[in-house]
């Protein structure tokens, strides 16, 4: 792999760092593996013929797509990888936003039942490009790329005559259960994604070696495939949503304040403090409201409501409807929680029918 310094005067004190980095295996030589002092100096061509002018393509593509400002919402150590990923994958994923919408809505529905962040639906994009027919060289099958034993453990039938791993609905329930299990073990969603790819044992080993549960501090104790799997997820989520999220952004103390929400989105809305085990999907259904619009107004709703008071934000008319039907919505939410966890591994809970997203809400949800 050829390296070209983007400055005329080479700095002797950096030579040792350069020699150390070039001694790494080729698969580990990504720009985000560079020491911070070198990251702005070194351009990594994809082949020996790439010119300095070509190296600006990533930044140009980023600017054209309108993503550059919101890149600041991501962890600083993710940004260089995301820029490279934008160059190669934006066109494919922008198309998927259209044809994948009904599948994403179904996954959102199921993940909400298990209190899994709905943005983890994009893990299926990284795993399989959302293809039920996907088969890996290791034998993982389906949109969630389950190995046979893991699939069976999560309640899927895997046999020559029936393979539930290819069923998006059933395998998404299995994925939600598996992600929930991993989160209880790891306590961090980026570590969950690494464990989903490489197994929890390898992540636990990386935690011990680094004495940290911060992905960005232990990442180089993980196999390159698992490390990059996490970054692909971050980049995919960023392309699909145009911003960082609960699992991919800069870790901050989460508050559901007006400052955390786009000012245009909250125009014409009002807030009210609520308690009780409400479910976002049940509220959206009863108010004939698009679930993406609801989630934009109420970040982290399902993970907080029921454990603490929450400042619910809704359009004024929707808030009036909520108050008029509050006890009915609460009762339906509680009943749903009681019935939503399948005890029979062959039985899966049904979906909730939601109103179709209208044009105004779709625009709000994709900002």
Phi and psi in degrees as a GROMACS rama.xvg file:
@    title "Ramachandran Plot"
@    xaxis  label "Phi"
@    yaxis  label "Psi"
@TYPE xy
-92.944  140.942  UNK-2
-117.836  143.158  UNK-3
-130.125  126.662  UNK-4
-77.3573  136.803  UNK-5
-90.5841  20.1793  UNK-6
-133.342  156.29  UNK-7
-76.6914  -38.4964  UNK-8
-97.5179  112.777  UNK-9
-71.8647  141.963  UNK-10
-100.175  112.827  UNK-11
-56.7158  -35.3498  UNK-12
-67.1757  -13.7975  UNK-13
-94.7047  -4.73062  UNK-14
-62.0614  -39.1372  UNK-15
-62.5623  -40.7423  UNK-16
-63.1613  -41.9834  UNK-17
-63.3184  -43.7179  UNK-18
-62.2628  -39.9271  UNK-19
-64.7904  -42.8081  UNK-20
-68.254  -40.7771  UNK-21
-70.2171  -16.2415  UNK-22
-80.2376  -9.7648  UNK-23
-69.543  159.77  UNK-24
-66.7234  154.236  UNK-25
-58.6839  -37.2404  UNK-26
-68.7908  -18.7423  UNK-27
-95.4173  -5.93122  UNK-28
-85.0741  73.781  UNK-29
-104.694  154.841  UNK-30
-60.7337  -30.6904  UNK-31
-77.6399  -1.6436  UNK-32
-91.2148  -4.39713  UNK-33
-72.4256  147.645  UNK-34
-57.293  148.332  UNK-35
-58.5663  -31.6191  UNK-36
-66.0529  -23.2565  UNK-37
-98.0436  -16.5124  UNK-38
-60.0724  -35.1577  UNK-39
-85.5063  -11.7178  UNK-40
-94.712  -29.641  UNK-41
-102.742  131.814  UNK-42
-107.087  130.589  UNK-43
-107.756  99.9713  UNK-44
-68.2708  152.842  UNK-45
-77.5117  -21.2682  UNK-46
-153.597  170.989  UNK-47
-65.6924  -18.9871  UNK-48
-90.292  -3.78249  UNK-49
-67.5347  136.946  UNK-50
-98.2628  167.221  UNK-51
-62.2748  -35.4107  UNK-52
-63.7126  -38.3747  UNK-53
-65.6597  -27.4392  UNK-54
-67.8528  -13.5862  UNK-55
-84.9028  -3.66715  UNK-56
-59.7735  -39.721  UNK-57
-60.469  -48.2126  UNK-58
-64.586  -36.7022  UNK-59
-65.2547  -43.7313  UNK-60
-63.5739  -38.8621  UNK-61
-63.148  -44.5382  UNK-62
-64.467  -42.056  UNK-63
-63.4279  -36.5253  UNK-64
-79.3204  -8.04663  UNK-65
77.4505  17.6681  UNK-66
-92.4264  -16.0188  UNK-67
-56.5449  -43.1249  UNK-68
-64.955  -45.0226  UNK-69
-74.1299  -7.57471  UNK-70
-58.5207  -26.5991  UNK-71
-66.3271  -15.5664  UNK-72
-75.0558  -16.5964  UNK-73
-85.7749  162.24  UNK-74
-61.9644  136.08  UNK-75
-53.3071  -33.9506  UNK-76
-76.8218  -5.59932  UNK-77
-96.6382  -17.7587  UNK-78
-63.8354  -44.2852  UNK-79
-64.5383  -38.6753  UNK-80
-65.2913  -43.6347  UNK-81
-61.7149  -40.2391  UNK-82
-60.9499  -43.8991  UNK-83
-63.7142  -39.9116  UNK-84
-68.1784  -35.2887  UNK-85
-57.5007  -43.0304  UNK-86
-59.8558  -40.8187  UNK-87
-92.9627  -19.3485  UNK-88
-128.098  -6.54404  UNK-89
-59.4353  -46.0897  UNK-90
-60.8276  -44.9288  UNK-91
-62.8689  -44.3821  UNK-92
-75.8883  -30.5851  UNK-93
-62.2676  -38.8438  UNK-94
-64.3988  -39.1946  UNK-95
-64.0826  -28.0923  UNK-96
-56.5079  -32.4805  UNK-97
-79.3922  -63.1466  UNK-98
-71.9915  -20.2588  UNK-99
-89.1048  -3.87106  UNK-100
-53.9173  -49.7591  UNK-101
-63.4864  -32.2236  UNK-102
-71.5477  -40.4271  UNK-103
-64.8108  -38.4069  UNK-104
-64.4909  -37.9522  UNK-105
-66.5391  -42.0758  UNK-106
-64.412  -42.8068  UNK-107
-54.2493  -45.8102  UNK-108
-56.7109  -49.056  UNK-109
-69.7839  -44.6264  UNK-110
-61.9447  -35.1039  UNK-111
-62.5223  -31.1915  UNK-112
-65.5127  -26.7864  UNK-113
-105.417  7.58086  UNK-114
57.1038  39.0252  UNK-115
-97.496  133.473  UNK-116
-53.7072  126.156  UNK-117
-64.8953  -21.2276  UNK-118
-65.6885  -14.9905  UNK-119
-69.4973  -5.90376  UNK-120
-59.0053  -27.1254  UNK-121
-72.6513  -8.76974  UNK-122
-64.8549  -33.7364  UNK-123
-66.205  -28.4783  UNK-124
-68.5291  -43.7302  UNK-125
-67.199  -41.2582  UNK-126
-67.2623  -43.7815  UNK-127
-142.607  3.74679  UNK-128
59.6289  28.2795  UNK-129
64.137  31.0704  UNK-130
-102.732  124.143  UNK-131
-68.6281  -23.5357  UNK-132
-87.6145  0.503032  UNK-133
-65.5116  134.692  UNK-134
-135.28  127.075  UNK-135
-89.4414  165.466  UNK-136
-67.2445  -17.6384  UNK-137
-88.2296  -8.70775  UNK-138
103.194  6.17044  UNK-139
-74.1279  141.713  UNK-140
-132.089  147.48  UNK-141
90.3582  179.283  UNK-142
-62.7844  -28.5897  UNK-143
-102.517  3.98632  UNK-144
52.0772  54.2476  UNK-145
-80.7978  135.729  UNK-146
-73.8857  155.907  UNK-147
-53.477  -48.4348  UNK-148
-67.6605  -40.9884  UNK-149
-63.8475  -41.5244  UNK-150
-59.4501  -45.4306  UNK-151
-63.4494  -41.0763  UNK-152
-60.6347  -33.8541  UNK-153
-88.231  9.33563  UNK-154
96.5392  11.42  UNK-155
-93.1409  145.603  UNK-156
-84.1779  125.934  UNK-157
-131.359  103.822  UNK-158
-151.824  168.977  UNK-159
-58.9094  -28.863  UNK-160
-93.3295  -20.488  UNK-161
-150.914  128.237  UNK-162
-130.153  97.955  UNK-163
-68.3298  -10.8191  UNK-164
-63.5725  -23.3231  UNK-165
-87.628  -6.21768  UNK-166
-89.3732  111.569  UNK-167
-59.5247  -41.1833  UNK-168
-64.5965  -53.2302  UNK-169
-67.1507  -42.1829  UNK-170
-70.6197  -26.3777  UNK-171
-69.7534  -38.021  UNK-172
-60.628  -42.4623  UNK-173
-64.9342  -41.2568  UNK-174
-62.9633  -41.0493  UNK-175
-61.444  -43.284  UNK-176
-64.9842  -40.5541  UNK-177
-68.3364  -42.7584  UNK-178
-63.274  -39.1137  UNK-179
-64.1543  -41.3602  UNK-180
-62.7473  -44.3711  UNK-181
-65.3573  -37.465  UNK-182
-66.9846  -37.538  UNK-183
-62.0693  -29.1612  UNK-184
-85.1412  -39.9519  UNK-185
-94.5455  -38.1199  UNK-186
74.4996  12.3726  UNK-187
-152.327  131.351  UNK-188
-70.9213  -32.4942  UNK-189
-67.6089  -36.8769  UNK-190
-67.8481  -33.1411  UNK-191
-60.8786  -44.1692  UNK-192
-65.0938  -39.9534  UNK-193
-62.7182  -41.4099  UNK-194
-69.2263  -33.9659  UNK-195
-61.1895  -36.191  UNK-196
-81.4894  -49.7554  UNK-197
-107.777  -4.13402  UNK-198
98.0037  144.123  UNK-199
-64.1479  -27.9212  UNK-200
-60.7519  -42.3093  UNK-201
-67.9824  -35.8406  UNK-202
-69.2674  -42.2936  UNK-203
-61.7729  -37.2044  UNK-204
-64.0783  -41.7151  UNK-205
-64.6525  -36.409  UNK-206
-62.968  -44.3243  UNK-207
-65.1926  -43.417  UNK-208
-66.3793  -36.1465  UNK-209
-95.1851  -13.9071  UNK-210
56.6754  40.2625  UNK-211
-150.952  150.759  UNK-212
-110.55  16.7077  UNK-213
-93.4439  117.291  UNK-214
-52.0196  -40.7852  UNK-215
-71.0765  -20.2166  UNK-216
-90.108  -27.0418  UNK-217
-106.714  1.2477  UNK-218
-55.9032  -35.7053  UNK-219
-83.9031  3.79974  UNK-220
-91.8243  -5.72039  UNK-221
-96.0783  155.948  UNK-222
-58.6911  149.153  UNK-223
-57.3445  -37.4564  UNK-224
-62.3602  -44.6179  UNK-225
-69.3092  -40.2722  UNK-226
-59.8768  -46.4741  UNK-227
-75.3417  -24.3814  UNK-228
-61.6765  -42.8451  UNK-229
-62.4029  -43.6058  UNK-230
-70.4517  -32.4089  UNK-231
-63.5323  -39.4949  UNK-232
-63.1211  -45.6004  UNK-233
-59.1384  -45.1507  UNK-234
-67.1929  -41.321  UNK-235
-63.8042  -46.3087  UNK-236
-58.8008  -40.5002  UNK-237
-64.9912  -43.4304  UNK-238
-64.8252  -41.2322  UNK-239
-73.3889  -33.6614  UNK-240
-108.513  -18.3413  UNK-241
73.927  20.6174  UNK-242
-167.773  172.079  UNK-243
-77.4017  168.261  UNK-244
-138.889  -168.974  UNK-245
-58.0226  -37.0249  UNK-246
-98.7089  -14.8874  UNK-247
-117.9  -13.2281  UNK-248
-86.3885  -175.673  UNK-249
-65.7394  127.148  UNK-250
-65.7966  117.881  UNK-251
-135.732  161.014  UNK-252
-67.3558  117.784  UNK-253
-76.0438  127.031  UNK-254
-132.24  145.793  UNK-255
-97.0562  61.5372  UNK-256
-94.3337  163.628  UNK-257
-59.7477  -32.7828  UNK-258
-63.0256  -23.9237  UNK-259
-84.5995  -3.35946  UNK-260
-119.928  142.604  UNK-261
-56.5837  132.733  UNK-262
-63.0349  -33.7498  UNK-263
-67.9518  -32.5434  UNK-264
-69.1741  -32.6515  UNK-265
-89.7302  -2.32332  UNK-266
-62.4664  129.59  UNK-267
82.7895  13.3864  UNK-268
-111.108  168.274  UNK-269
-141.501  162.046  UNK-270
-119.392  157.293  UNK-271
-155.049  131.331  UNK-272
-76.7039  129.081  UNK-273
-128.098  156.661  UNK-274
-133.705  162.666  UNK-275
112.263  157.914  UNK-276
-84.4503  69.5869  UNK-277
-79.4622  155.717  UNK-278
-122.225  132.267  UNK-279
-56.9078  -41.8106  UNK-280
-64.8466  -36.2898  UNK-281
-70.0462  -41.812  UNK-282
-61.3444  -48.0645  UNK-283
-59.5379  -41.5791  UNK-284
-63.6502  -46.9199  UNK-285
-69.7766  -26.5085  UNK-286
-97.9446  4.2954  UNK-287
52.1017  49.0173  UNK-288
-119.518  140.337  UNK-289
-66.4882  132.888  UNK-290
-64.607  -34.2746  UNK-291
-66.2266  -39.983  UNK-292
-63.741  -43.0534  UNK-293
-59.5919  -46.5593  UNK-294
-66.4463  -32.7438  UNK-295
-65.5827  -36.9318  UNK-296
-77.4855  -24.6364  UNK-297
-131.469  69.9695  UNK-298
-61.2248  136.552  UNK-299
70.4945  20.2367  UNK-300
-56.5821  -55.9784  UNK-301
-66.7954  -26.1578  UNK-302
-82.3926  -14.1047  UNK-303
-109.28  -41.9352  UNK-304
-64.2881  135.041  UNK-305
99.7415  -21.4467  UNK-306
-109.909  -17.9582  UNK-307
-159.721  164.251  UNK-308
-65.6692  145.47  UNK-309
-134.019  137.886  UNK-310
-89.035  92.8233  UNK-311
-69.011  133.5  UNK-312
-119.097  126.794  UNK-313
-143.97  157.012  UNK-314
-56.0524  149.62  UNK-315
-53.8318  -47.0097  UNK-316
-64.6012  -37.3232  UNK-317
-68.1095  -35.243  UNK-318
-65.4448  -39.2097  UNK-319
-61.9114  -42.2286  UNK-320
-66.7789  -37.3855  UNK-321
-61.304  -46.9526  UNK-322
-65.6009  -35.194  UNK-323
-67.7262  -26.8801  UNK-324
-120.455  21.8508  UNK-325
-57.3685  -49.3157  UNK-326
-69.1185  -34.6447  UNK-327
-64.7855  -43.8897  UNK-328
-64.2694  -42.2218  UNK-329
-63.0196  -45.1275  UNK-330
-62.2006  -42.106  UNK-331
-66.3015  -37.7835  UNK-332
-64.091  -46.9849  UNK-333
-63.308  -43.0606  UNK-334
-62.858  -37.372  UNK-335
-64.1883  -43.7997  UNK-336
-61.0076  -39.1666  UNK-337
-66.587  -31.7575  UNK-338
-100.932  -4.28571  UNK-339
-85.9847  -17.9804  UNK-340
-92.7076  115.716  UNK-341
-74.3438  129.604  UNK-342
-91.2357  -27.7454  UNK-343
-92.3568  123.215  UNK-344
-64.6037  -16.999  UNK-345
-92.6964  -0.857175  UNK-346
-114.69  127.577  UNK-347
-120.93  139.87  UNK-348
-66.3083  154.451  UNK-349
-79.8345  174.018  UNK-350
-92.0123  163.395  UNK-351
-100.316  130.599  UNK-352
-79.1718  123.205  UNK-353
-113.385  152.077  UNK-354
-65.5997  147.353  UNK-355
-65.8998  146.268  UNK-356
-70.2474  128.192  UNK-357
-83.3167  170.25  UNK-358
-61.2723  -41.3359  UNK-359
-63.4395  -43.2107  UNK-360
-71.6613  -33.7218  UNK-361
-63.2303  -40.551  UNK-362
-63.955  -41.6012  UNK-363
-64.1766  -38.7251  UNK-364
-74.0083  -18.6345  UNK-365
-103.855  7.30666  UNK-366
